[in-house]
Structures are given as C-alpha cells and as structure tokens.
Amino acid sequence: MSAAIEAALERYWTWLRDRTILRQIEDWTEITTPYLDRHNDFVQILVRPDNGGFLLTDDGYTISDLEQSGCSLSTDKRKALLQLTLNGFGIRLEHGTLLVRTTERDFPQRKHNLVQAILAVNDLFHTASPYVASFFLEDVVSWLDGHGVRYTPRVKFAGQTGFDHFFNFVIPKSVGAPERLVKAVSKPTRSAIDNVIFAWVDTKGARDADALAYALLNDQDEGLDTGLEDALSSYEIRPVRWSGRADFVDDLAA
C-alpha cells in the first residue's frame, strides 16, 4: 500500500472515530455516524445484544421518511429496486425496518453495510418526487445502453480495510482502455462524495495499476458545488456532471 493511500485511510479513520457518538437508550445503544442523509441529518442506527451477537436496525426511519416525503414504495418496480439494493448489502427489510444480525467478530462489517444501505436507499430514491419521472440510476443505465457501453452492474469489491464497497458499474478492460469503476451519485452532497472517495481509495490497491474511477454527478435539479469535483479529482476520481456527460462517451465506450 502506498504512503499516500495509507495517509488517506488514516485520515478517514480519524474522521470516522472522532465524529461517531454513542448514547444508551434502555437496552439499545444509539450510534450517530458522521454520514449525512438527504436532509443533511446524521445517519443513526440502533444496536442491542441478540442471542450472543447483536441486532442492528434503522428503527424504520429510512422507509418511513421516504414515504412521508411523498416517495411511495408501493409499485413493483420500486419494491424490486429497493430489494435489489438491500440484497447487495446483506440487509433485511422487516415491517418497514432495515436490520441485520451479526456476531461480535463481524460487527464492523455489518454496521458498515447497514449504514451504506441506508445511504444507498436515500440516494436511489432522492429523485422520486412528483416532479421527476424516473430515477437517476435508470437514466444512467439508459444512457450507457444507448451508447453501447459494456458494463457489469452492481459489483462488490473487498477493500484493503476489509470493508466491502459497491460500484454501480464496472466497465471491463479493453484493448484501448483500462478497467473503469463508476459510481452514480443522484445527490452529490459532501457525505456522498466522501463515501465515493473512501470506496475508491480502499479498493484501488486491489485493482490494476491503470484502473480508473468515475463519479457521475446529478446536476439536474440544483447547482453542483465545484469544491466536490475538486475533492474527487484530488483522489484521482474523474467527476462527470450529468449535464456534460456527452464529453465522456468515448472514455466509457472504449
């Protein structure tokens, strides 16, 4: 592992440790993470002992919040997309609650997966308002397919820290281009960008040396902070504004 990657991971761990807050609520421990949801509120989960291990849950907040915000999950298409997302993280949906059971040994990975699942569900359904006809991810799929881009969807890689990371698309290496890992970010917040950066920094050491990372950034509904693009670029992730995606067709289709 290069010194730059080690330093980046150390900064991430310091940030995560210093900004994680624990609070006891009867039999449960509330964990407030430094990750932000679509309301810019800190993501919280609850944990309690369970048959020699632990039960981790969002206490129903994620799904309830979406429904109260006008995002109905009653259609077959949205149910399928939700279940596909949760399956990728190994998270169960029971009576509107996201949860996972774990042993003490696997606690860090399962806690990581639950938080990432909450963020992914927030991200997937961010554009599901009465004024938007389709999900950003569906738009990306349609665009890639329309330009003949070859890809494998929803690929999981184990990072050097032992955590799993999901990329929306992996475009395989070709004669004229290296492997390309792509993240689609429907709401480019600072927290979402930090998540993309960590996923890439943690996995790039296990990829070919010439592998590239791209972040497709939804700028349809609101302006995009150029500082977020600079942050991605500083970690060798190529930011692609959705409004400027035509400039990157050749890069991805090669």
C-alpha positions as a Markdown table, in Angstrom:
| # | Residue | x | y | z |
|---|---|---|---|---|
| 1 | Met | 0.0 | 0.0 | 0.0 |
| 2 | Ser | 1.5 | 3.4 | -1.0 |
| 3 | Ala | 2.2 | 6.0 | 1.6 |
| 4 | Ala | -0.5 | 8.3 | 0.1 |
| 5 | Ile | -3.2 | 5.7 | 0.4 |
| 6 | Glu | -2.2 | 4.8 | 4.0 |
| 7 | Ala | -2.3 | 8.5 | 4.9 |
| 8 | Ala | -5.8 | 8.9 | 3.3 |
| 9 | Leu | -7.2 | 5.9 | 5.1 |
| 10 | Glu | -5.7 | 7.1 | 8.4 |
| 11 | Arg | -7.5 | 10.5 | 7.9 |
| 12 | Tyr | -10.7 | 8.7 | 7.2 |
| 13 | Trp | -10.5 | 6.5 | 10.3 |
| 14 | Thr | -9.7 | 9.6 | 12.5 |
| 15 | Trp | -12.7 | 11.4 | 11.0 |
| 16 | Leu | -15.0 | 8.4 | 11.5 |
| 17 | Arg | -13.9 | 7.7 | 15.1 |
| 18 | Asp | -13.9 | 11.3 | 16.2 |
| 19 | Arg | -17.4 | 12.0 | 14.8 |
| 20 | Thr | -19.2 | 8.9 | 16.0 |
| 21 | Ile | -21.3 | 9.4 | 19.1 |
| 22 | Leu | -22.9 | 6.7 | 21.3 |
| 23 | Arg | -25.9 | 7.1 | 23.5 |
| 24 | Gln | -27.6 | 4.5 | 25.7 |
| 25 | Ile | -31.4 | 4.2 | 25.5 |
| 26 | Glu | -32.6 | 1.4 | 27.8 |
| 27 | Asp | -31.5 | -1.9 | 26.1 |
| 28 | Trp | -30.4 | -0.1 | 22.9 |
| 29 | Thr | -27.3 | 1.8 | 22.0 |
| 30 | Glu | -27.9 | 4.7 | 19.6 |
| 31 | Ile | -24.9 | 5.2 | 17.2 |
| 32 | Thr | -24.8 | 8.6 | 15.5 |
| 33 | Thr | -22.5 | 8.4 | 12.5 |
| 34 | Pro | -20.8 | 11.3 | 10.6 |
| 35 | Tyr | -22.6 | 10.3 | 7.4 |
| 36 | Leu | -25.4 | 12.7 | 6.3 |
| 37 | Asp | -28.7 | 11.6 | 4.8 |
| 38 | Arg | -30.7 | 13.6 | 2.1 |
| 39 | His | -31.9 | 16.1 | 4.8 |
| 40 | Asn | -28.3 | 16.7 | 5.9 |
| 41 | Asp | -29.1 | 14.9 | 9.2 |
| 42 | Phe | -26.6 | 12.5 | 10.7 |
| 43 | Val | -27.4 | 8.8 | 10.0 |
| 44 | Gln | -28.3 | 7.0 | 13.2 |
| 45 | Ile | -28.7 | 3.3 | 13.9 |
| 46 | Leu | -29.7 | 1.3 | 17.0 |
| 47 | Val | -27.8 | -1.7 | 18.4 |
| 48 | Arg | -28.7 | -4.2 | 21.1 |
| 49 | Pro | -27.4 | -7.7 | 22.2 |
| 50 | Asp | -29.1 | -10.5 | 20.5 |
| 51 | Asn | -28.6 | -14.3 | 21.1 |
| 52 | Gly | -24.8 | -13.9 | 21.7 |
| 53 | Gly | -24.4 | -11.4 | 18.9 |
| 54 | Phe | -26.0 | -8.1 | 18.0 |
| 55 | Leu | -29.1 | -6.7 | 16.2 |
| 56 | Leu | -28.6 | -3.6 | 14.2 |
| 57 | Thr | -31.5 | -1.6 | 12.9 |
| 58 | Asp | -32.5 | 1.8 | 11.5 |
| 59 | Asp | -35.7 | 1.6 | 13.6 |
| 60 | Gly | -37.8 | 2.1 | 10.5 |
| 61 | Tyr | -36.7 | 5.6 | 9.9 |
| 62 | Thr | -35.4 | 5.2 | 6.3 |
| 63 | Ile | -38.5 | 3.8 | 4.7 |
| 64 | Ser | -40.9 | 6.0 | 6.9 |
| 65 | Asp | -39.1 | 9.1 | 5.9 |
| 66 | Leu | -39.3 | 8.4 | 2.2 |
| 67 | Glu | -43.0 | 7.6 | 2.4 |
| 68 | Gln | -43.7 | 10.8 | 4.4 |
| 69 | Ser | -41.7 | 12.8 | 1.8 |
| 70 | Gly | -44.1 | 11.6 | -0.9 |
| 71 | Cys | -42.0 | 8.7 | -2.3 |
| 72 | Ser | -44.3 | 5.7 | -2.4 |
| 73 | Leu | -42.7 | 2.3 | -2.5 |
| 74 | Ser | -45.9 | 0.5 | -3.4 |
| 75 | Thr | -45.1 | -0.1 | -7.1 |
| 76 | Asp | -43.5 | -3.4 | -8.2 |
| 77 | Lys | -40.6 | -1.5 | -9.9 |
| 78 | Arg | -39.7 | 0.4 | -6.7 |
| 79 | Lys | -40.1 | -2.6 | -4.5 |
| 80 | Ala | -37.7 | -4.6 | -6.8 |
| 81 | Leu | -35.2 | -1.8 | -6.8 |
| 82 | Leu | -35.3 | -1.5 | -3.1 |
| 83 | Gln | -34.9 | -5.2 | -2.5 |
| 84 | Leu | -32.0 | -5.4 | -5.0 |
| 85 | Thr | -30.2 | -2.7 | -3.2 |
| 86 | Leu | -30.7 | -4.2 | 0.2 |
| 87 | Asn | -29.7 | -7.7 | -1.0 |
| 88 | Gly | -26.4 | -6.2 | -2.2 |
| 89 | Phe | -25.6 | -5.2 | 1.4 |
| 90 | Gly | -27.0 | -8.2 | 3.1 |
| 91 | Ile | -29.7 | -6.2 | 4.8 |
| 92 | Arg | -33.2 | -7.4 | 5.6 |
| 93 | Leu | -36.4 | -5.5 | 5.4 |
| 94 | Glu | -39.0 | -6.4 | 8.0 |
| 95 | His | -42.2 | -4.4 | 8.5 |
| 96 | Gly | -40.6 | -1.3 | 7.1 |
| 97 | Thr | -37.4 | -1.6 | 9.1 |
| 98 | Leu | -33.9 | -2.2 | 7.8 |
| 99 | Leu | -32.0 | -4.6 | 10.0 |
| 100 | Val | -29.1 | -7.1 | 10.2 |
| 101 | Arg | -28.0 | -9.6 | 12.8 |
| 102 | Thr | -24.3 | -10.2 | 13.4 |
| 103 | Thr | -21.7 | -11.8 | 15.6 |
| 104 | Glu | -19.2 | -9.8 | 17.5 |
| 105 | Arg | -16.5 | -10.6 | 15.0 |
| 106 | Asp | -18.5 | -9.4 | 12.0 |
| 107 | Phe | -19.9 | -6.4 | 13.8 |
| 108 | Pro | -17.7 | -3.7 | 12.0 |
| 109 | Gln | -18.6 | -5.1 | 8.5 |
| 110 | Arg | -22.3 | -5.4 | 9.3 |
| 111 | Lys | -22.5 | -2.0 | 10.8 |
| 112 | His | -20.8 | -0.6 | 7.8 |
| 113 | Asn | -23.2 | -2.4 | 5.5 |
| 114 | Leu | -26.3 | -1.1 | 7.3 |
| 115 | Val | -25.1 | 2.5 | 7.1 |
| 116 | Gln | -24.2 | 2.1 | 3.4 |
| 117 | Ala | -27.6 | 0.5 | 2.7 |
| 118 | Ile | -29.3 | 3.5 | 4.4 |
| 119 | Leu | -27.3 | 5.9 | 2.3 |
| 120 | Ala | -27.9 | 3.9 | -0.9 |
| 121 | Val | -31.7 | 3.8 | -0.4 |
| 122 | Asn | -31.7 | 7.5 | 0.2 |
| 123 | Asp | -29.6 | 8.0 | -2.9 |
| 124 | Leu | -31.7 | 5.8 | -5.1 |
| 125 | Phe | -35.0 | 7.4 | -4.2 |
| 126 | His | -33.8 | 11.0 | -3.9 |
| 127 | Thr | -35.3 | 11.9 | -7.3 |
| 128 | Ala | -38.6 | 10.1 | -6.7 |
| 129 | Ser | -40.7 | 13.2 | -6.3 |
| 130 | Pro | -44.0 | 14.1 | -8.0 |
| 131 | Tyr | -42.0 | 16.3 | -10.4 |
| 132 | Val | -39.5 | 13.6 | -11.6 |
| 133 | Ala | -40.5 | 10.8 | -13.8 |
| 134 | Ser | -37.6 | 8.4 | -13.4 |
| 135 | Phe | -34.7 | 7.6 | -11.1 |
| 136 | Phe | -31.2 | 9.0 | -11.8 |
| 137 | Leu | -29.8 | 5.5 | -11.9 |
| 138 | Glu | -32.3 | 4.4 | -14.5 |
| 139 | Asp | -31.3 | 7.4 | -16.6 |
| 140 | Val | -27.6 | 6.4 | -16.3 |
| 141 | Val | -28.4 | 2.8 | -17.4 |
| 142 | Ser | -30.4 | 4.1 | -20.4 |
| 143 | Trp | -27.6 | 6.4 | -21.4 |
| 144 | Leu | -24.9 | 3.7 | -21.1 |
| 145 | Asp | -27.0 | 1.2 | -23.1 |
| 146 | Gly | -27.9 | 3.8 | -25.7 |
| 147 | His | -24.2 | 4.4 | -26.4 |
| 148 | Gly | -23.2 | 0.7 | -26.4 |
| 149 | Val | -21.1 | 0.9 | -23.3 |
| 150 | Arg | -20.3 | -2.6 | -22.0 |
| 151 | Tyr | -20.6 | -2.9 | -18.2 |
| 152 | Thr | -21.3 | -5.2 | -15.3 |
| 153 | Pro | -23.9 | -3.7 | -12.9 |
| 154 | Arg | -23.6 | -3.6 | -9.1 |
| 155 | Val | -20.2 | -5.0 | -8.5 |
| 156 | Lys | -18.8 | -5.5 | -4.9 |
| 157 | Phe | -15.1 | -5.3 | -4.1 |
| 158 | Ala | -13.4 | -6.0 | -0.8 |
| 159 | Gly | -11.3 | -3.1 | 0.3 |
| 160 | Gln | -7.9 | -3.2 | 1.9 |
| 161 | Thr | -9.6 | -2.4 | 5.2 |
| 162 | Gly | -11.7 | -5.5 | 4.9 |
| 163 | Phe | -14.9 | -3.5 | 4.2 |
| 164 | Asp | -17.0 | -4.2 | 1.1 |
| 165 | His | -17.7 | -1.5 | -1.4 |
| 166 | Phe | -20.3 | -1.4 | -4.2 |
| 167 | Phe | -19.8 | 0.3 | -7.6 |
| 168 | Asn | -22.9 | 0.8 | -9.8 |
| 169 | Phe | -21.0 | -0.2 | -12.9 |
| 170 | Val | -17.7 | -1.8 | -13.8 |
| 171 | Ile | -16.6 | -1.4 | -17.4 |
| 172 | Pro | -14.1 | -4.1 | -18.3 |
| 173 | Lys | -10.6 | -3.5 | -19.6 |
| 174 | Ser | -10.3 | -3.5 | -23.4 |
| 175 | Val | -7.5 | -3.2 | -26.0 |
| 176 | Gly | -7.7 | 0.6 | -25.9 |
| 177 | Ala | -8.8 | 1.3 | -22.3 |
| 178 | Pro | -8.2 | 0.2 | -18.7 |
| 179 | Glu | -10.8 | -1.1 | -16.3 |
| 180 | Arg | -13.2 | 1.7 | -15.2 |
| 181 | Leu | -15.2 | 1.7 | -12.0 |
| 182 | Val | -18.3 | 4.0 | -12.0 |
| 183 | Lys | -20.4 | 5.4 | -9.2 |
| 184 | Ala | -23.7 | 7.2 | -9.9 |
| 185 | Val | -24.5 | 9.9 | -7.3 |
| 186 | Ser | -28.0 | 11.2 | -7.6 |
| 187 | Lys | -27.5 | 13.8 | -4.8 |
| 188 | Pro | -23.9 | 15.0 | -4.7 |
| 189 | Thr | -23.6 | 16.0 | -1.1 |
| 190 | Arg | -20.3 | 16.2 | 0.8 |
| 191 | Ser | -21.2 | 13.0 | 2.7 |
| 192 | Ala | -22.0 | 11.2 | -0.6 |
| 193 | Ile | -18.7 | 12.3 | -2.2 |
| 194 | Asp | -16.7 | 11.3 | 0.9 |
| 195 | Asn | -18.3 | 7.8 | 0.6 |
| 196 | Val | -17.2 | 7.6 | -3.1 |
| 197 | Ile | -13.7 | 8.7 | -2.2 |
| 198 | Phe | -13.3 | 6.1 | 0.6 |
| 199 | Ala | -14.7 | 3.3 | -1.7 |
| 200 | Trp | -12.1 | 4.1 | -4.4 |
| 201 | Val | -9.2 | 4.7 | -2.1 |
| 202 | Asp | -9.9 | 1.5 | -0.2 |
| 203 | Thr | -10.2 | -0.7 | -3.3 |
| 204 | Lys | -7.8 | 0.8 | -5.8 |
| 205 | Gly | -4.8 | -1.1 | -4.4 |
| 206 | Ala | -6.5 | -4.3 | -5.4 |
| 207 | Arg | -7.3 | -3.2 | -9.0 |
| 208 | Asp | -4.9 | -3.0 | -11.9 |
| 209 | Ala | -2.5 | -0.1 | -11.6 |
| 210 | Asp | -4.1 | 1.7 | -14.6 |
| 211 | Ala | -7.7 | 1.3 | -13.4 |
| 212 | Leu | -9.8 | 4.4 | -13.4 |
| 213 | Ala | -12.7 | 5.7 | -11.3 |
| 214 | Tyr | -15.6 | 7.9 | -12.5 |
| 215 | Ala | -18.3 | 9.6 | -10.5 |
| 216 | Leu | -21.5 | 10.5 | -12.4 |
| 217 | Leu | -23.0 | 13.5 | -10.6 |
| 218 | Asn | -26.6 | 14.5 | -10.9 |
| 219 | Asp | -26.7 | 18.3 | -11.5 |
| 220 | Gln | -30.3 | 18.3 | -13.0 |
| 221 | Asp | -32.2 | 19.7 | -10.0 |
| 222 | Glu | -29.7 | 22.0 | -8.3 |
| 223 | Gly | -26.3 | 23.5 | -8.7 |
| 224 | Leu | -23.2 | 21.5 | -8.1 |
| 225 | Asp | -20.5 | 22.7 | -5.7 |
| 226 | Thr | -17.3 | 22.8 | -7.6 |
| 227 | Gly | -15.4 | 22.0 | -4.4 |
| 228 | Leu | -16.9 | 18.5 | -4.5 |
| 229 | Glu | -15.5 | 18.0 | -8.0 |
| 230 | Asp | -12.1 | 19.2 | -6.8 |
| 231 | Ala | -12.2 | 16.7 | -3.9 |
| 232 | Leu | -12.9 | 13.8 | -6.3 |
| 233 | Ser | -10.1 | 14.9 | -8.6 |
| 234 | Ser | -7.6 | 15.1 | -5.8 |
| 235 | Tyr | -8.2 | 11.4 | -5.2 |
| 236 | Glu | -7.9 | 10.6 | -9.0 |
| 237 | Ile | -11.6 | 10.1 | -9.4 |
| 238 | Arg | -13.0 | 11.7 | -12.6 |
| 239 | Pro | -16.1 | 13.8 | -11.9 |
| 240 | Val | -18.7 | 13.8 | -14.7 |
| 241 | Arg | -21.5 | 16.3 | -14.5 |
| 242 | Trp | -24.7 | 14.7 | -15.9 |
| 243 | Ser | -25.2 | 17.9 | -18.0 |
| 244 | Gly | -21.8 | 17.3 | -19.5 |
| 245 | Arg | -21.9 | 13.6 | -19.9 |
| 246 | Ala | -21.6 | 13.7 | -23.7 |
| 247 | Asp | -17.9 | 14.7 | -23.3 |
| 248 | Phe | -17.2 | 11.3 | -21.7 |
| 249 | Val | -19.0 | 8.9 | -24.0 |
| 250 | Asp | -15.7 | 7.9 | -25.8 |
| 251 | Asp | -13.9 | 7.4 | -22.5 |
| 252 | Leu | -16.5 | 4.9 | -21.2 |
| 253 | Ala | -17.4 | 3.2 | -24.5 |
| 254 | Ala | -13.8 | 2.4 | -25.4 |
